[in-house]
Protein backbone atom coordinates (compact mmCIF):
# COMPACT_ATOMS: atom_id res chain seq x y z
CA UNK A 1 0.00 0.00 0.00
CA UNK A 2 2.82 2.38 0.91
CA UNK A 3 4.60 1.74 -2.38
CA UNK A 4 1.40 2.18 -4.41
CA UNK A 5 0.58 5.51 -2.78
CA UNK A 6 4.13 6.76 -3.30
CA UNK A 7 4.04 5.61 -6.94
CA UNK A 8 0.82 7.56 -7.60
CA UNK A 9 2.29 10.63 -5.89
CA UNK A 10 5.45 10.45 -7.98
CA UNK A 11 3.37 10.11 -11.16
CA UNK A 12 1.35 13.19 -10.20
CA UNK A 13 4.52 15.17 -9.59
CA UNK A 14 5.91 14.10 -12.95
CA UNK A 15 2.67 15.03 -14.72
CA UNK A 16 2.59 18.49 -13.10
CA UNK A 17 6.20 19.03 -14.14
CA UNK A 18 5.41 18.05 -17.74
CA UNK A 19 2.37 20.32 -17.79
CA UNK A 20 4.40 23.25 -16.52
CA UNK A 21 7.05 22.67 -19.18
CA UNK A 22 4.38 22.38 -21.89
CA UNK A 23 2.66 25.55 -20.68
CA UNK A 24 5.94 27.44 -20.66
CA UNK A 25 6.71 26.31 -24.20
CA UNK A 26 3.20 27.27 -25.32
CA UNK A 27 3.56 30.74 -23.77
CA UNK A 28 6.91 31.23 -25.47
CA UNK A 29 5.47 30.19 -28.84
CA UNK A 30 2.49 32.51 -28.41
CA UNK A 31 4.71 35.45 -27.52
CA UNK A 32 7.01 34.75 -30.46
CA UNK A 33 4.11 34.65 -32.91
CA UNK A 34 2.06 37.40 -31.32
CA UNK A 35 2.78 40.02 -33.96
CA UNK A 36 2.06 37.69 -36.84
CA UNK A 37 -1.13 36.40 -35.24
CA UNK A 38 -2.44 39.94 -34.82
CA UNK A 39 -1.98 40.69 -38.49
CA UNK A 40 -3.26 37.55 -40.21
CA UNK A 41 -5.10 35.32 -37.70
CA UNK A 42 -8.61 34.49 -38.91
CA UNK A 43 -11.68 33.65 -36.86
CA UNK A 44 -11.47 30.04 -37.99
CA UNK A 45 -7.91 29.73 -36.73
CA UNK A 46 -8.86 31.22 -33.38
CA UNK A 47 -11.66 28.67 -33.09
CA UNK A 48 -9.27 25.83 -33.83
CA UNK A 49 -6.86 27.04 -31.17
CA UNK A 50 -9.64 27.33 -28.62
CA UNK A 51 -10.84 23.81 -29.44
CA UNK A 52 -7.29 22.53 -29.07
CA UNK A 53 -6.97 24.09 -25.61
CA UNK A 54 -10.28 22.57 -24.53
CA UNK A 55 -9.15 19.14 -25.70
CA UNK A 56 -5.87 19.57 -23.84
CA UNK A 57 -7.71 20.45 -20.63
CA UNK A 58 -9.96 17.42 -21.03
CA UNK A 59 -6.94 15.15 -21.51
CA UNK A 60 -5.35 16.57 -18.36
CA UNK A 61 -8.55 15.95 -16.40
CA UNK A 62 -8.55 12.31 -17.58
CA UNK A 63 -4.91 11.91 -16.54
CA UNK A 64 -5.62 13.38 -13.10
CA UNK A 65 -8.52 10.95 -12.65
CA UNK A 66 -6.30 7.99 -13.55
CA UNK A 67 -3.67 9.01 -10.97
CA UNK A 68 -5.75 8.04 -7.97
CA UNK A 69 -5.53 5.27 -5.42
CA UNK A 70 -7.39 2.04 -6.13
CA UNK A 71 -9.41 2.24 -2.94
CA UNK A 72 -11.46 -0.87 -3.72
CA UNK A 73 -8.24 -2.87 -3.87
CA UNK A 74 -7.06 -1.28 -0.61
CA UNK A 75 -10.36 -2.15 1.09
CA UNK A 76 -10.03 -5.75 -0.07
CA UNK A 77 -6.46 -5.92 1.22
CA UNK A 78 -7.18 -4.45 4.64
CA UNK A 79 -10.06 -6.87 5.16
CA UNK A 80 -7.65 -9.71 4.38
CA UNK A 81 -5.11 -8.29 6.85
CA UNK A 82 -7.78 -8.12 9.56
CA UNK A 83 -8.68 -11.76 8.92
CA UNK A 84 -5.03 -12.83 8.99
CA UNK A 85 -4.50 -10.96 12.24
CA UNK A 86 -7.54 -12.67 13.78
CA UNK A 87 -6.04 -16.04 12.86
CA UNK A 88 -2.54 -15.18 14.07
CA UNK A 89 -3.30 -13.31 17.31
CA UNK A 90 -3.82 -16.42 19.50
CA UNK A 91 -0.61 -17.95 18.15
CA UNK A 92 1.29 -14.70 18.76
CA UNK A 93 0.31 -14.87 22.43
CA UNK A 94 1.44 -18.50 22.65
CA UNK A 95 4.74 -17.57 21.00
CA UNK A 96 5.46 -14.93 23.61
CA UNK A 97 4.23 -11.66 22.08
CA UNK A 98 3.74 -9.13 24.93
CA UNK A 99 0.18 -7.95 25.55
CA UNK A 100 1.23 -4.36 24.94
CA UNK A 101 2.58 -5.24 21.49
CA UNK A 102 -0.62 -7.06 20.55
CA UNK A 103 -2.70 -4.13 21.82
CA UNK A 104 -0.63 -1.53 19.94
CA UNK A 105 -0.72 -3.51 16.72
CA UNK A 106 -4.47 -4.03 16.88
CA UNK A 107 -5.07 -0.34 17.65
CA UNK A 108 -2.93 0.70 14.67
CA UNK A 109 -4.63 -1.87 12.43
CA UNK A 110 -7.99 -0.34 13.34
CA UNK A 111 -6.62 3.12 12.55
CA UNK A 112 -5.38 2.00 9.14
CA UNK A 113 -8.68 0.28 8.39
CA UNK A 114 -10.60 3.46 9.25
CA UNK A 115 -8.41 5.71 7.09
CA UNK A 116 -8.79 3.36 4.13
CA UNK A 117 -12.56 3.21 4.50
CA UNK A 118 -12.57 7.03 4.70
CA UNK A 119 -10.35 7.07 1.56
CA UNK A 120 -7.93 9.53 3.11
CA UNK A 121 -4.69 9.24 1.17
CA UNK A 122 -2.34 11.12 3.50
CA UNK A 123 -3.60 9.47 6.69
CA UNK A 124 -3.57 6.05 5.03
CA UNK A 125 0.09 6.47 4.09
CA UNK A 126 1.03 7.47 7.64
CA UNK A 127 -1.13 4.76 9.23
CA UNK A 128 0.20 2.02 6.94
CA UNK A 129 3.79 2.76 7.87
CA UNK A 130 2.73 3.11 11.49
CA UNK A 131 1.46 -0.47 11.34
CA UNK A 132 4.60 -1.70 9.58
CA UNK A 133 6.77 -0.60 12.50
CA UNK A 134 5.41 -3.46 14.64
CA UNK A 135 6.31 -6.22 12.17
CA UNK A 136 9.96 -6.55 13.27
CA UNK A 137 8.86 -7.11 16.86
CA UNK A 138 6.69 -10.06 15.85
CA UNK A 139 9.44 -11.45 13.61
CA UNK A 140 11.79 -11.31 16.59
CA UNK A 141 9.73 -14.07 18.19
CA UNK A 142 11.10 -16.53 15.64
CA UNK A 143 14.36 -17.55 13.98
CA UNK A 144 15.17 -16.02 10.60
CA UNK A 145 18.08 -15.98 8.19
CA UNK A 146 17.61 -12.24 7.60
CA UNK A 147 17.58 -10.18 10.83
CA UNK A 148 14.16 -8.65 11.62
CA UNK A 149 15.92 -5.28 11.94
CA UNK A 150 15.94 -5.18 8.13
CA UNK A 151 12.20 -4.49 8.31
CA UNK A 152 12.88 -1.92 11.00
CA UNK A 153 15.24 -0.12 8.60
CA UNK A 154 12.50 -0.10 5.97
CA UNK A 155 10.08 1.41 8.47
CA UNK A 156 12.48 4.26 9.33
CA UNK A 157 13.33 4.82 5.67
CA UNK A 158 9.67 5.09 4.71
CA UNK A 159 8.90 7.31 7.70
CA UNK A 160 11.74 9.66 6.78
CA UNK A 161 10.42 10.01 3.22
CA UNK A 162 6.87 10.62 4.47
CA UNK A 163 8.11 13.35 6.82
CA UNK A 164 10.25 14.89 4.07
CA UNK A 165 7.26 15.05 1.73
CA UNK A 166 5.30 16.83 4.46
CA UNK A 167 8.14 19.32 4.96
CA UNK A 168 8.90 17.93 8.44
CA UNK A 169 12.65 17.90 7.93
CA UNK A 170 13.58 17.99 11.61
CA UNK A 171 11.42 14.93 12.29
CA UNK A 172 12.96 13.19 9.28
CA UNK A 173 16.54 13.92 10.38
CA UNK A 174 15.79 12.76 13.92
CA UNK A 175 15.05 9.25 12.61
CA UNK A 176 18.41 8.82 10.87
CA UNK A 177 20.18 7.75 14.06
CA UNK A 178 17.52 5.12 14.77
CA UNK A 179 17.85 3.76 11.25
CA UNK A 180 21.65 3.55 11.61
CA UNK A 181 21.31 1.69 14.95
CA UNK A 182 18.90 -0.80 13.38
CA UNK A 183 21.39 -1.41 10.57
CA UNK A 184 24.30 -1.97 12.96
CA UNK A 185 22.18 -4.43 14.95
CA UNK A 186 21.16 -6.22 11.75
CA UNK A 187 24.79 -6.63 10.70
CA UNK A 188 25.75 -8.03 14.10
CA UNK A 189 23.02 -10.69 13.82
CA UNK A 190 23.90 -11.93 10.34
CA UNK A 191 25.18 -15.52 10.41
CA UNK A 192 26.58 -15.41 6.86
CA UNK A 193 26.93 -11.73 5.94
CA UNK A 194 27.35 -10.62 2.35
CA UNK A 195 30.22 -8.19 2.94
CA UNK A 196 30.00 -6.64 -0.53
CA UNK A 197 26.26 -5.98 -0.15
CA UNK A 198 26.76 -4.64 3.37
CA UNK A 199 29.33 -2.15 2.09
CA UNK A 200 26.90 -0.95 -0.56
CA UNK A 201 24.26 -0.47 2.11
CA UNK A 202 26.76 1.42 4.29
CA UNK A 203 27.45 3.86 1.47
CA UNK A 204 23.79 4.09 0.40
CA UNK A 205 22.79 4.92 3.97
CA UNK A 206 25.44 7.62 4.20
CA UNK A 207 24.29 9.15 0.91
CA UNK A 208 20.67 9.04 2.03
CA UNK A 209 21.45 10.66 5.37
CA UNK A 210 23.39 13.44 3.65
CA UNK A 211 20.56 14.46 1.31
CA UNK A 212 18.03 14.32 4.17
CA UNK A 213 20.18 16.82 6.06
CA UNK A 214 20.37 18.93 2.88
CA UNK A 215 16.53 18.93 2.73
CA UNK A 216 16.46 17.98 -0.95
CA UNK A 217 13.22 16.04 -1.48
CA UNK A 218 13.98 14.77 -4.99
CA UNK A 219 17.38 13.46 -3.94
CA UNK A 220 15.88 11.97 -0.79
CA UNK A 221 13.51 9.91 -2.95
CA UNK A 222 16.25 8.83 -5.36
CA UNK A 223 18.76 7.90 -2.65
CA UNK A 224 16.00 6.33 -0.56
CA UNK A 225 14.96 4.09 -3.44
CA UNK A 226 18.57 2.97 -3.93
CA UNK A 227 18.94 2.21 -0.22
CA UNK A 228 15.65 0.31 -0.13
CA UNK A 229 16.61 -1.86 -3.12
CA UNK A 230 19.88 -2.81 -1.44
CA UNK A 231 18.30 -3.50 1.94
CA UNK A 232 15.71 -5.78 0.33
CA UNK A 233 18.53 -7.93 -1.07
CA UNK A 234 19.56 -9.01 2.43
CA UNK A 235 18.59 -12.69 2.78
Residue pairs with C-beta under 8 A, 6 or more apart in sequence:
1 74
1 77
1 124
1 128
2 125
2 128
2 129
2 132
2 158
4 69
4 70
5 69
5 121
5 124
5 125
5 128
6 125
6 161
8 67
8 68
8 69
9 165
10 221
11 67
12 64
12 67
15 63
15 64
15 67
19 60
30 37
69 119
69 121
69 124
71 116
71 119
74 116
74 124
75 116
75 117
78 112
78 113
78 116
81 109
82 109
82 113
85 105
85 106
85 109
89 102
89 106
92 102
92 138
92 141
93 99
93 102
95 141
95 142
96 141
97 137
97 138
97 141
101 134
101 137
101 138
104 134
105 131
105 134
105 138
108 127
108 130
108 131
108 134
109 131
111 127
111 130
111 131
112 124
112 127
112 128
112 130
112 131
115 123
115 124
115 127
116 124
125 162
126 162
129 155
129 158
129 159
129 162
132 151
132 154
132 155
132 158
133 152
133 155
133 159
135 148
135 151
135 155
136 148
136 149
136 151
136 152
136 155
137 148
139 148
139 151
140 148
145 191
145 235
146 234
146 235
147 185
147 186
147 189
147 190
147 234
149 182
149 183
149 185
149 186
149 189
150 186
150 231
150 234
152 182
152 186
153 179
153 182
153 183
153 186
153 231
154 228
154 231
154 232
156 175
156 176
156 178
156 179
156 182
157 179
157 208
157 224
157 227
157 228
157 231
159 172
159 175
160 172
160 175
160 176
160 179
160 212
160 220
160 224
161 172
161 220
161 221
161 224
163 169
163 171
163 172
163 175
164 172
164 212
164 215
164 217
164 220
165 217
169 212
169 215
172 212
172 220
173 212
173 213
176 209
176 212
176 213
179 205
180 205
180 209
183 201
183 205
186 234
187 193
187 198
190 198
190 234
194 233
194 234
194 235
197 230
197 233
197 234
200 230
201 227
201 230
201 231
201 234
204 223
204 226
204 227
204 230
205 227
207 223
207 226
207 227
208 220
208 223
208 224
208 226
208 227
211 219
211 220
211 223
212 220
